[in-house]
Every structure is written in structure tokens, then in C-alpha cells.
Amino acid sequence: MINIKLNNEYLNDILDRANKIFVGESKYDDADSYKGNGLLSSIETAKEEMRYADDYFECVTDPDLIDHAIYYREAARKKYTYLLKLAKRQGLVKAE
């Protein structure tokens, strides 16, 4: 396990992002809201969220927070996958 020394502000930012995901806060209501550059920007944001989620998972030690970190990480990955599929359908990204 990587030993990361993180300050409280960073952890609070991660928790804030996780809470927004779990309460369903989003600036998008449906797939039609993702268009062109907005979708590509959303994909970059989702990648950043995945990095935050991975960092959060690596630094928590409390059993309850570990469960929370697992769900947060999985939600971030699902969101990224979903956005990538949308971009492929719209021809914005090459299908592999």
C-alpha cells in the first residue's frame, strides 16, 4: 500500500466530491446534455474524479470509509465509462 500523507483540505475536497456523486448532484440531467466539447470536457473531469477516488481509496483506514471509498471509486469509473461510450457514439472518440 502506498503511504500518502494528505492534508485535511485535500481529504475534505475528496469527500465533498464523493458526497455530490452519492446525492446525485450533477450539472447534467441526461445524455442529450452532453454535446461536443462539453462531452470531451466532462470526460477529462471524470478522469480527474477517478484519480481523486483512487487517491481517497489509498489513504483511508477506517472500515466505514473504506466501504465509502470503494463505492466512490466504482461510481467514478462507471461515470467515465458511460461518458466514453457517449463520445464514441457521437464520433468524438475513436472506437477501439
N, C-alpha and C positions, 0 to 999 in steps of 0.2 A: 504494500500500500504506500502511496506517495504521501509524505508528510508535508502538508501545505499549511503555512502559517497565514491565516487570513484575519483581517480586522473586522470588527463588528459592522462597520458600514457596508463592507462587501457582502457579508452574510445577510444583512438586512435587505440589501438590494436583491439578492438571490431569492430570499423568502417572499419579498414583495412580488417579484415576477411569478413565482410559483403560485402564490395566492390568486393573482389575476387569472392564471390559467384555470385554476380549480373553480373559481366562481363564474367562469365563462365570460369574463370581460374581454372584449375584442373590438377592434375598430372595424371589423368586417362582419357582416351578417350572413353572407352566403358566398358560394363560389363565383357568382356573377360580379361580385365586388372586386375580385382580383383581375385587373386588366394590365397588360403590357408591362411598363416599367414598375408599376406598383406591385405586380406579382414578383418580379425579379428582386425588388427591394424587400419584399416580405420573405422571400427565400433566404436572403442574406441575414435578415433579422432572426429567422428561425434557426439558422446555423449558429448564430451568436447565442440564442437561447439554449441550444444543445450543449454548447461549451459551458455556459453557466450551470446547466443541470449536471453535467459531468463533474465540474469542479465542486458543486454542492455535495454531490454523492460522495466524492472522495474525502470531504472534510468533516462530515457529520459522524458522531459516535453514539448518540442517544438512540436506542432501539426504535422509538416512535419516529424520530426524524429520519432514520434510515428508511423506514417504510415510505415516508413522505418523499424522500429523495428518489426512491425507486419509481414511484408514480410520476413525479415531476419529470424525471429523465425520460421515461417511456412516453409521456404526453408530448414532450418536446420533439422526440424522434418521430412520432406519428404525425405531428403537425408538419414537420419538414418533408416527410414522405408524401403527404397529401398535396402540399404546395408544389412539389416537384412533378407529381402526376398531372396537376393542372397545367403547369408550364409546358409539359410535353404535349398534352392535348392541344394547347394553343400554338404549338410550334415555336415556342420561345427557347426551348432547350432541346438538344438532340436526344432522341430516344436511344438508349444503349441496349 
